[in-house]
């Protein structure tokens, strides 16, 4: 029996307090992972999360935008580490030769340029919006990397390396034939 479960039996402290302490205890043992949503698809989870057609990625009016949520969770992906508040680097990889990316409505970068920014986490969750601009063609992609800086070094959390690399967010597909 875990020591915290043992103590829980003899006090009037709310159960949420012990659940919080157990989450910290698990994290101190390295039980942490970043989860990026929308999740990748496919039987083995390696296919892109979203597959807009070329027409959808390049609308005549408006923009193609996706809200991305990043959660720090236990490795079983059943519990958010709500104790975590802070900033981590996120890089959005632009796999287009002519398309641009904008994060949270900022000015888009140059065509084909990746965007790196600090994502603010509150209670274990961070959120941002990716907007496609200019021209996106079939087979062009967008991938997300969390907690990897420009020199490919990670910043640890509680002494453990926690990162997500090449989360396959978007792959532009061919317009259906009419």
Order of alpha helices (4+ residues) and beta strands (2+ residues): alpha-alpha-beta-alpha-beta-beta-beta-beta-beta-beta-beta
